């Protein structure tokens, strides 16, 4: 064996170019693996104060020291001292990884408030893969490491009705897979690739995945929407209620596949038309919470519009002066569940602002309710995807460039 190693060394010395190539391969292979890996890191929370883990099989805990412990009881994990505690036992470690020996995990997040705890259904997941817990100050970052196809199944059930037309389920699956691969490509240096909320994609885990969703995932497995052989920023939202929006006006992103297209397919959406009332006092408080120096509001008027007819900027006159802000920022402050889109007019204004609007979401890229109707009209998922993302191509992931651009 020693002789073989020496001979190998001499061969590399005799062929310096081969030696350089081998070094480069050994350097870049880990980077390629990090991108091509199907392991998606989903942040379920970054502010948890209590995590409950349950499984039908024993749970293995792995610590930074390399030590592994097998637990059979439900686990309650909290920040404690400078580390974490498991079922009341203090650990010196600030990080641990949990995985069921077989099957999945049920994870519940609880948040302490004034000695009480609150838990909602939206804070409980049935998960595949492993769960990484990382102490951050007085809270815990909770990250699910999961296979990309299992992740996509959890997004399809979180984003749309799992009983929609099969071609709509497929289109949503392809968009969700493409979006997360794009984010994974761009977020290599971050602690996670995506969050589990509307900030990225709504991820519900595996609890609601039915046979129709599984079939959609299987029939589109590995299919990615690409532009110039790279995953696109596959943005989507609920209801366009008119032309989709150019991404330039929402995120200052100028790409050819996120330009507006006509969308006459979504009039069955419950948010196609809407009406909202917003208390000016509440709105003033919301602005101040976000460090806007807003006094008593006198008037709110549209200041400029995008070519699609949505509000690009809005003008607010108040007792301390004037504020001009983007329509998307106004939605964020007022609340996305109150002001469903920037496609609205002001009906009246007293101590309450009355808005009449159309659509729901940012309206960039694929329209989910438009996707639903197109599927029911007989369009294939490929046709739906190409319609909402013009100029793109569907490719198997093996043919997709998964390295980030040099300038982002």
Secondary structure, DSSP 8 states (H G I E B T S, - for coil): -HHHHHHHHHHHHH-HHHHHHHHHHHHHHHHHHHHH--EEEEEEEEEESEEEEE-SS-EEEEETTS-EEEE-S-EEEEEETTEEEETTEE-S-SEEEEEESSS-EEEEEEEEETTEEE--GGGEEEE-SEEEEEEETTEEEEEEEEEHHHHHHHHHHHHS-TTS-HHHHHHHHHHHHHHHHHHHHH-TTSS-SEESSTTS----BTTT--HHHHHHHHHTTTEEEEETTEE----EESB-SSS-B-THHHHS---GGGS----TT-TTSTTSEEEEEEEHHHHHHHHHHTT----SEEEEEEEEE-TTS-EEEEEEEETTEEEEEEHHHHHHHH-TTTS--S-EEEEEESSEEEEEEE-BS--BSEEHHHHHHHHHTT--HHHHHHHHSTT-EEEEGGGSB-S--S--
